[in-house]
């Protein structure tokens, strides 16, 4: 199941950061923007 959420770069919500960490801990993959492209975290 795909999920989409935005994390504010200056005032990130702890709940959303924890959600991303949980996805990674369960073996999931996250995609996030960098200064020139998108990156994949696993």
N, C-alpha and C positions, 0 to 999 in steps of 0.2 A: 504494500500500500504506500503510495506517495503522499508526502506531506509538504506543504509550503508555508514557511513563516519568515518574516523579516525581523532582523535584529538591528536596532538602531546603533550605529557605530560609536556615537558619543555617550549615549546613556542606555547600554544594553540591559534588557530585562533578565534578571537572574533565572526566572522560570524558563525562558526560552533557551538560555545557555545550558541549563540542566537538561532540557529536553534533547538538545543536540548531543550532549555527552551520553545520555541514555541510549540514543540511537546508535552511537558508535560502540558503546559497551555491549550492545546486543548483536554486534556484527554487521550493523547497517552501514550505509554509505551516505555522506553528506556532500553537497556541492555548494561552493561559496565563491563569491566574486573576489578577484584580486585587482591590482591596478591595471592589468592588461588583458585578462581573460578570466575564465572560471577555473577553479581547482576542485579536485575530488579528494575527500578525506575518508579514510576507512580504518 
